[in-house]
């Protein structure tokens, strides 16, 4: 059950992170990363690692985008 909740949280964070790829909207990743961290924490308490791994992927996508845009662009 926690794995499904973790995946749902990741599915909420992923579109926010993808919208953050649009120029001048990169600051949205500051919102998507904490949401994905919550999803990863929930996924850590699950028996299956897929939800945790999906949220870690969203965190990496958001961090790379912030790194490329110097944190705000």
N, C-alpha and C positions, 0 to 999 in steps of 0.2 A: 504494500500500500504506500509506504514512504517513497518507493522508487517512482511510482506514478505521480505523486505530489511533486517530487523533485523534477521530473520531466516537464510537468505542467508549469512549474516556476521557470524552468529554462525556456520553455516556449513563449513565456511572457517577456523574458529578458532578450531573447534573440531578435525579435523585430525592432526593439528599441535600439539594439546595437547595430542592426543593419541600417536603420534610419540615420544613425550616427555617422555612417560612411558618406552621406551627402555633405558636400563642402559647406562649411560654416555651421553645421549641426553636430560637430564632433563632441561637443560638451554633453550630449545625451549619453555618451558612454560612461560618464560619471554617475548616471542613474542606473544603467544596465549592469555595471560591474557589481555593485552591492546586492542587487536582486539575484544575480547569478551566484554570488557567494552564499546567500541564504539558501538557495537551491542546492548548492554543493554540500552545505552542512546537513541539510535534510537528507540528501543522498548518502551521506556517510553512515547514517543509521539504518540504511536499507541493506538487505542481503545481496542485492544485485548492484554492480557498479555502474550500470549504464546511465542512470540519472546523474550521478556524480560526475562521470566523465563528460556528459553532454554539457553540464554547467561549467566544468573546467574549460571546455572548448569555447564557450561563450565568453568566459573571463579572458582567455587568451586573445580572442578576436577583439574585444574591447580595449585591452591593454595595448595591443599592437596599433590599433587605430589612434589611441591617445598618444602613443610614442611618435607616430608619423605626423600627427598634427600638433605636436608640442603642447599637448594637454588641453588646448581649447579650440583649435580649428577643426 
